Amino acid sequence: MNSKKLALVATLAIFTLSVLALPGLGQAQQPKQDKENLYIPKDVKALLEQGLAAKQGLPDIAVTVSAHYFFPYYRVPGLMHNVFELKLKNADLGFAPVQTAAAPAAKPEDKKETAEAFEEVPATDMTAQFNVFLQFRELTDNVPGKIVKEVFVPATVTLAAADYKPDAEEVYYVSYDLPPGSYLLALAMRTRDLKKTGSSYFEFSAPDWSKLEGKLETSPILINKEIGQMPAQETQTDLHRGYFTYLVLKVTPNIAKAIHQKESLDLLYFVLGAKPNDQGRFALETEMEVKQADKTQIKYASTVFESPYISLPLPLKQTLKKTTGTTEVKDLPAGKYTLFIKITDKISGGKVDKSVDFEIL
């Protein structure tokens, strides 16, 4: 693990341990009220109501909620940080060219009769401006109930001209904090010129970790392309292209769960329901192994983690015994594999088993 990664893990571990000592931890509370008066326009709410029973979205902007991740949220104890992965087609978002500012023209006396005299025309950026509306409803026995929260998220996305492909489907992330429970997300998107409106519906739930007595659970096991650290935690709801934020983390998930040979498997997850000792330290004994077609390829040494926050670059090296009696360490060959994780809380006795599929290219 490199020094940058170690520093990031240490920062998050210290942050986690400090907030776990907050009074009332695990007691679900309502989120703080937004500072601004955020709302969903009446006509957009009416459109969401029309499609609610059949969960039938509007196709003008084809938006798909493809995944949901959740993590504990510590600014208000008891909340879960819900991350929604959206897929959007560039052509639906109303991208338009925006000319970048040109450099001042050279004075006539400074110009030379050479190719260098011709000024470069700056590249044209492509910008889309649209609004995102989130409506969260209670969900009981698959039936949408009362509205819990409505959120307005203005969004501006700018792409370099070379990166803009009208038919490309891009991945975006939007997050919001809610008490544990089951919900229906009714999501609407509208271009700023009001010419296009799209909508989608998505059912999701997050466990109440205050009720996991003697049991463990985890947030979804994420494989990531990159995890970075932001200067400060975000304080408002934003739409991000290609990454999401959690605490002071900037996380770029590896959606395909595919990595190249010689790369590590970069994991991120949080253990829920674990109990700290009197000094606030955890003891999460973790066993991991990589299998292919039920055959173990790599078995890692058991590790005891002192924090429920796990950010780990897992090396994919296997040790092979040769006929001469010696051993050889090699990179795992290309193919499809499954990582199995067994976690035991040595303090409470709680256990949980998890697995995640991945591919080496």
N, C-alpha and C positions, 0 to 999 in steps of 0.2 A: 504494500500500500504506500503510495507516494506521500510526501510531506503535506501537499495541498489537501489531499483527501483526509489525512489524519487530522489536520486542523479543523476541517469541516465537521468530521464526525465528533471531535471533542467539543466543538461549539454547540452542536445540537444536543449532545449528551448532557452538558452542563445546563443548557436551557431547559431540557426535559425534566431533569432532576429538581431544578428550582421551582418549576411550576407545579410539579406533583405535590409540593408541600402547601399549595394554596388551600385555604379553608373552603369547605364545601365541594371539594373535588369529587366528581362522579354524580353530583346532584344536578339533574338537568334543569337548566334555566333558559328563559327566553332570550333571544339575541337582543343586543342593545338597538334602540331605534336609530334609523339612519339620520344623519345630521341634515340631509337635504330632503325635500318633499318629493320623493320618487313615486311614480305612478305609471299605470298602463292606460293609454287613451281608451275612451269608451268604445270606439269602433273596433279596436284591436281586442278588447275584452269580449265584445259581442262575438267576434270571429272565433275566439278560443272557446266560448260557451257553445257555439254551434257544433264544433267538432268534438266536444268533450265526451258525449255518450259513446260514440263509435271510435273515439281516439283517432279521428281522421284529420290529418294535417292539410294545410294549403300548399299547393305545389309550385307557386310562383317563385319562391326561393326554396329549393329542395334542401332542407336541413335535416340531418340524421343525428340523433344522440346515440353514439356507438358504444360508449362505455361509461361506467360510473366508478370512481374511486373514493374512499373516505379515510380520514385520519382524525384523531382527537384534536380538538381546538381548545387552546388553553387560555385565551384572553377572557373568555367567559366559560368557566368550568361546566362540563356536562354536554357541551355542544360537539357536533361532528362537522368537520370541514369536508364538504361534499364537492367533488371535482367531476365535471361533466365534459366528456370528449365529444366534440361536434365535427361533423364532416360537411363541408360546404364547397360548392362549385364556384370557381372564380367568376364565370360569366353571369351568375345570378346576383352578384353583389354590386353591380353597377360601377365597376372600375372604369376610370377615365384618366387620360394622360394629363400630367401636371408638369409643365416645363420648369426645370431647375434654373436658378439664376445663373446667367452667363458672366464670365470674367470680363472686366473692363477691356474695351478694345484698345489696341496699341496705338500710340500716336503715329501719324504718317511718317515722321522723321525716324521713328524707331523700326519701321517695317523694312524687311530685306526681301529682295527678289529671289527668294528661295522657297522651298516647300515649307520651311519653318514659319513663313509669314502667314500661312493659312491657320486661322484659329479653329480649335476643335469645338464642335457643337456639343454642348452638354447632353448627356443621356436624358431621356424623358422618363420620369417616374410614373407609376400607375397607382392611383389612390381610389379607395372605396370608402364611403361614409354611410353608415347604416346604424340602426338602433336594435338592440336586443331586449326583449321583455321576458322576464321569468315569473311564472305564477306557480306557487307551490300549494298543493291541496293535500289534506289528509286522505289516506287510502285505507279503507276497511273492507275486507273480503272482496277486494278488487273493485270496490265501488268508490269513486271520487267523492270526498266530503267537502267540508268547509275550507275556505282559503286561509292558509297560514301566513303567507307572505307574498308580496309582489315587489319586483325589483326592476328598475330601468337601467340599462347598461348602454350608454352611447359608445360607438366603436368607430375608429378610423384605422384603416390598414393601408400601408404604402409598400409597394413592391418595385424593385428595379425593373426597368423595361425588359431586360434580358430574362428575368425570372418570371415574368407574367405569361401564363399560358391559360387562355380562356376556358379550355375544357378540363383543366386540371382540378382535382378535388383536394382541397387543403384541409388540414386538421387544426382545429381551434379548441381552446379550453376556457371554461368559465366556472367559477367556484362560488359556493355560498355556504354559510354556517347555519345549521339547524339542530334542534334537539333530536336525539335518536328516535327512530320510528319509520313507518312506511308512508311513502308520499307518491303523488303523481306530479310530475313536472310538465306544465303546459308552457311551451316555449314559442315565442313569436319573433320574427325578424322583419324589419321594414327598411327599405332604402330611404335615405334622407329626403329624396325628392318625392316620396310617397307613391311611387309608381309600382313597386313590387312589395308584396307581403307574403311571407311563408310561415308555416307553423309545424310543430311536431309535439308528440306526447311521449312521455317516458316514465315508467314505474321504477321506483328504487327504494331501498331501505338501508338503514345503518343501525348496527346493534347498540343496545343500551349497555355499555360496559360496566356501569355501576351495579348491574344485576348479574354479572358473571361470577357469582360466588363459587369458588372452587373449580372454575373452568377458565380456559383461555380461548381467545379468538385473535385473529390478526386482521389488519387492514389488507386489501388486495396485495399480493406479492408482485411488485413491479420490477420489470427489467428495463433499464434506462440507457439512453445514449449518452446522457450527460447530466450531472448534478452540480449546480453552482450555488454560490452564496450571494445574496443581495445585501446592499448596505443597510436596509431596514425592512421590516415587515410591511406588506401592503395594508392600507387601511380602507380601501374602497374596492368595490367589485369591478373588475376589468375583464375584457376579452383578450386572450393571448393567442397568437398564432404559433403553434408548434410546441408550446410548453405551458406548464401551470406553476403556480406558486403555492408554497406551504411553509408557514412560519417564515424563516429567512431563506428558504430554499427556492431555487429556480430549477424545475425538474423537466427534462425532455424525455418522455417515455419512448421506449423502443417498441412501437406498436406491433411490428412484424415479429418481435421476439427472435430476431435473427442477428447473429454476430459473425464476424470473420475469425478464422483460425488465428491463434495467438492472442486474441482479445479476451479480457475477463468478462464474466457475467456480473454486471453491475446491478445489485439488488437494493430495493428500498421497501421496507414495511415496518409496521408498528405492532407490537404485541399488546393486546387489550386484556384486562383482567388480572395482570400480574400484580403481586404484592411486594412492596419494598420492606426492608428490615428497619430496625430502629434508627439506623443511620441514613435512611432514605435510599439505600442501594438495593438493586435487584440481583437475582441469581437465576438467570434464564439459561439452563443447559440446552444446547442446541446441537443436534446431529444432522448432518447433510450428506447426501450421496446422489450421484448422477447415474441414471440407469438408461439403458437402451434395450427395448424388447425384454424387459424384466431382468436383464443382466447388468450387474453393477459394473460401471466403468471407472468411477472415482468414488472413494469413500474418504470424507474429510475427518480429521480429528475432532472429537467433541470439544465444544467451546462454551464457556459460561460468560454470558453478556451481563453487564451491570446496569444496562439501560434498556428500556423497552423499545427505544428507537434504534432500528437496525439499518445502516447504510454500509454496504459491503461489496467490494469488488472481489468476486470469487474466481480464482485462477482455474483454468480448465486444462490441467496437466495430469496425465495418468502415468503411474509407475508400472512398467512392464518387467516381468522376470524373464531373463534370457536363459537359453539352455545351458550356458556356461555357469549359471548360478549367480551372475551379476544382474543388476537392475538398470533400466533405462527410462528416463523421463521424457515423455513425448507430448506434444499438443494433441488434444482430442481430435480425431478425424472429423471430416465433414459428415453431417447427418442430423437426424432428429433425435432429441433426448428429452428426458424428464428429470427435473431436480426435485428430490423429496426432502422435506424438512420436518424434523420431529423436535418439538419444544416442550420442556418440562420446567415448571416453576419450582425450584428447590425449596422455596419458602412456603408456598400455599399447597403445593402438590398438583396444581392444575396442569393439564396437558393439552396439546393440540398438534395435529398432523396436517401438513399442507404440501401441495405439489404445484409445479409450474412447468409447462412445456416450452422448449426453445429449440432453435436450429443453429447449427454451425455451417457456414457457407464455405 
